Amino acid sequence: MITEHAMERAEFTCGHCWHRWTIDYDVQLSKDDHGRDRESFTHNGIPTPSPYTPVGAWPCPQCGRRSVGRLVERRPLPHPSIQPAAAVPAPSD
């Protein structure tokens, strides 16, 4: 079950040539059948590993060295399968 959908912007800084660049990802947070949290990342509609791990590190566009990203922006997005939370009425005095 999808619990949240967001756009995350990851920034990468090459430790070799110091080039900086950003990449935007769609991220879906969900719960598996055992209630554990899962994150699924896509870039341009293609599934990809988390950019915040060595497996998902992108090569530098300048020199090719791989760098792990860091989160610089996060924006929640609407998703058709996510039901908005019901409004809770304010207590009356």
N, C-alpha and C positions, 0 to 999 in steps of 0.2 A: 504494500500500500504506500503510495507516494504521500509524504507528509509536508514537503516543501519543494518549491522550484525556484531557482535563483540564477542570476548572472553573476559570475565572479571574474574579476580582472586580476590576473596574476602578473607580477613584474619579475623579470629575470635580469640578473646582472652577471655578466661573464667574469669569472675570477682570473681570467688570463689577459683579455684585452680591455676589460672594463666597459664593454658595450652594454647598453640597457635597452630592453624592449618589453612590451606588454602583449599579452594574449588574453582574449575573452573566452570564457567557458560557460556552457549551460550546465548547471548542477541540479540533480534531483536527489533529495534526501528521502529515504523510504525505510520501512521496517520489513524485515524478512519474516518468514513463517514462524520464527522463534522469538520475534519481538526485538531483534538486534537492529541497531541503526546501520544503514548502508548509504554510501555516497556514490553516485554515478556521474562521471564527467563526460561531456561531449564538446568537441571543437569543430565548428562548421558541420554539425550533424554526424560526426564520426566519433564513436566511443574511444576514449583515451584514458590512460591511467591518471591518477591525481597528479597535478603539476607540482604538488608540495612534497613529493617523494622522489628518491633517486630514479625509480623506474619511469616516472613521468617527466623527468627532466628534459628540457628542449635543448637542441644544439644552438649555439650562438650563430646568428646569421653572418657574423664577420669572420670568426675563426673556427667554428664547428665544435668548440668545447661545450660540454653539457652543463647546465646550471639548474638547480632546483628553484622553483618560483616561490614568491611570497605574496600573500593576499594584500591587495591595495584598495580594492573596492568590492562591495557586495550589494546587489539590488534584488530583493524578492520579486518574483514574476508570478502573474496569475497562471493557474494550471486548471484545466477543466475537471480533473478528477479530485481536486482538493476542495472540500466544502468549507466555506468561511465559518468561523466560529460564531455561534449565536451570541447576540448581544446580551449582556447581563445587566438587568435593571439596577439602577442605583438605589441603595436603601433609602427609604423615606423616613423622615424624622417625625 
